Amino acid sequence: MLELKIKLIERITKEIGDKILETEKSYQLAKESRDSDTKSSAGDKYETGREMMQKEMDKNLALIHQYKQQLIELNKGSSKFIRTSQGDFIVCIGLGKLVIEGKNYFAISWDSPVGQQLKGKNSGDSYVINGKEFKIESIF
């Protein structure tokens, strides 16, 4: 189980890192576009284009910050691998479905509906989602 948990955390770390790199590229493209925009005789069009690129840059900076916060949260070591009758979860940050060696796992946050149900539970406990009861088989 420990090896699997490590693989899941490594995958999540890589995916977040990839998102950071992708968002940094988008930020740089928006910055270059904003900085290279030349003032035309239609001043309003120039200002609108620069404003749109600045908003895109701000959005990308916020995303980069969010992704870095997710990495910090992931590295706190509070993640749990939980096997249930509903599926296998790594509860740390919400990233969705991960496939490792052909098997599905779900990276969810403690704030998600399933994460809320799993808080404070132990192996053998049950929880209810959408009127269906599920059993916790193991926690690691």
C-alpha positions as CSV (number, residue, x, y, z in Angstrom):
1,M,0.0,0.0,0.0
2,L,2.8,2.4,0.8
3,E,4.3,1.9,-2.6
4,L,1.0,2.7,-4.3
5,K,0.5,5.8,-2.1
6,I,3.9,7.0,-3.1
7,K,3.2,6.4,-6.8
8,L,-0.1,8.3,-6.5
9,I,1.6,11.3,-4.8
10,E,4.4,11.3,-7.4
11,R,1.7,11.3,-10.2
12,I,-0.2,14.1,-8.6
13,T,3.0,16.1,-8.1
14,K,3.9,15.6,-11.7
15,E,0.5,16.7,-13.0
16,I,0.5,19.8,-10.8
17,G,4.0,20.6,-12.0
18,D,2.9,20.2,-15.6
19,K,0.0,22.5,-15.0
20,I,2.3,25.1,-13.5
21,L,4.6,24.9,-16.5
22,E,1.7,25.2,-19.0
23,T,0.2,28.1,-17.1
24,E,3.6,29.9,-16.9
25,K,3.9,29.5,-20.7
26,S,0.4,31.0,-21.2
27,Y,1.3,33.9,-18.8
28,Q,4.5,34.6,-20.9
29,L,2.6,34.5,-24.2
30,A,0.0,37.0,-22.8
31,K,2.8,39.2,-21.5
32,E,4.6,39.2,-24.8
33,S,1.4,39.9,-26.7
34,R,0.6,42.8,-24.3
35,D,4.1,44.2,-24.5
36,S,4.4,43.9,-28.3
37,D,1.0,45.5,-29.0
38,T,1.7,48.7,-30.8
39,K,-0.5,51.7,-30.4
40,S,-2.6,52.3,-33.4
41,S,-4.7,55.3,-34.4
42,A,-7.6,53.4,-32.9
43,G,-6.5,54.0,-29.3
44,D,-9.4,52.3,-27.7
45,K,-8.7,49.1,-29.6
46,Y,-5.1,49.3,-28.4
47,E,-6.1,49.8,-24.8
48,T,-8.8,47.1,-24.9
49,G,-6.2,44.6,-26.3
50,R,-3.7,45.5,-23.6
51,E,-6.4,45.2,-20.9
52,M,-7.5,41.8,-22.2
53,M,-3.9,40.5,-22.1
54,Q,-3.4,42.0,-18.6
55,K,-6.5,40.1,-17.4
56,E,-5.2,36.9,-18.9
57,M,-1.8,37.5,-17.2
58,D,-3.6,38.1,-13.8
59,K,-5.7,34.9,-14.3
60,N,-2.6,32.9,-15.0
61,L,-0.8,34.2,-12.0
62,A,-3.7,33.3,-9.8
63,L,-3.7,29.8,-11.2
64,I,0.0,29.4,-10.7
65,H,-0.5,30.5,-7.1
66,Q,-3.3,28.0,-6.7
67,Y,-1.2,25.1,-8.1
68,K,1.7,26.0,-5.8
69,Q,-0.6,26.0,-2.8
70,Q,-1.8,22.5,-3.9
71,L,1.8,21.3,-3.9
72,I,2.3,22.8,-0.4
73,E,-0.8,21.0,0.8
74,L,0.3,17.7,-0.8
75,N,3.7,17.9,0.8
76,K,2.2,18.4,4.3
77,G,1.8,14.7,4.5
78,S,-1.8,14.7,5.5
79,S,-2.9,12.6,2.5
80,K,-4.6,9.3,3.1
81,F,-5.1,6.4,0.8
82,I,-8.5,4.9,1.4
83,R,-9.9,1.8,-0.2
84,T,-13.7,1.6,-0.1
85,S,-16.4,-0.5,-1.7
86,Q,-17.0,2.6,-3.9
87,G,-13.4,2.7,-5.2
88,D,-9.9,3.7,-4.2
89,F,-9.2,7.3,-3.1
90,I,-6.2,9.4,-2.3
91,V,-7.6,12.2,-0.1
92,C,-5.3,15.2,-0.4
93,I,-6.2,17.6,-3.3
94,G,-9.0,17.4,-5.9
95,L,-7.5,16.3,-9.1
96,G,-9.9,13.7,-10.3
97,K,-9.3,10.3,-11.8
98,L,-5.8,8.9,-12.1
99,V,-4.9,5.7,-13.8
100,I,-1.9,3.8,-12.6
101,E,-1.0,0.4,-14.0
102,G,-4.5,0.1,-15.6
103,K,-6.4,0.7,-12.3
104,N,-8.5,3.8,-11.5
105,Y,-7.9,5.9,-8.4
106,F,-9.5,9.2,-7.5
107,A,-7.6,12.2,-6.1
108,I,-10.1,14.1,-4.0
109,S,-9.9,16.9,-1.4
110,W,-11.0,16.6,2.2
111,D,-13.5,19.3,1.3
112,S,-15.2,17.3,-1.4
113,P,-18.5,15.5,-0.6
114,V,-16.8,12.1,-0.4
115,G,-13.8,13.6,1.5
116,Q,-16.2,15.0,4.1
117,Q,-17.8,11.6,4.5
118,L,-14.4,10.0,5.0
119,K,-13.1,12.4,7.6
120,G,-12.6,10.8,11.0
121,K,-13.6,7.4,9.7
122,N,-11.7,4.1,10.3
123,S,-11.5,0.8,8.5
124,G,-14.8,-1.0,8.7
125,D,-16.8,2.2,9.0
126,S,-19.5,3.0,6.5
127,Y,-20.6,6.2,4.9
128,V,-23.6,7.3,2.7
129,I,-23.4,9.2,-0.6
130,N,-26.5,9.9,-2.6
131,G,-28.5,7.4,-0.5
132,K,-26.1,4.5,-1.1
133,E,-24.0,3.0,1.7
134,F,-20.3,2.3,1.2
135,K,-17.8,0.6,3.4
136,I,-14.3,1.6,4.2
137,E,-12.0,-1.4,3.6
138,S,-8.7,0.1,4.6
139,I,-6.9,3.4,5.3
140,F,-3.2,4.0,4.8
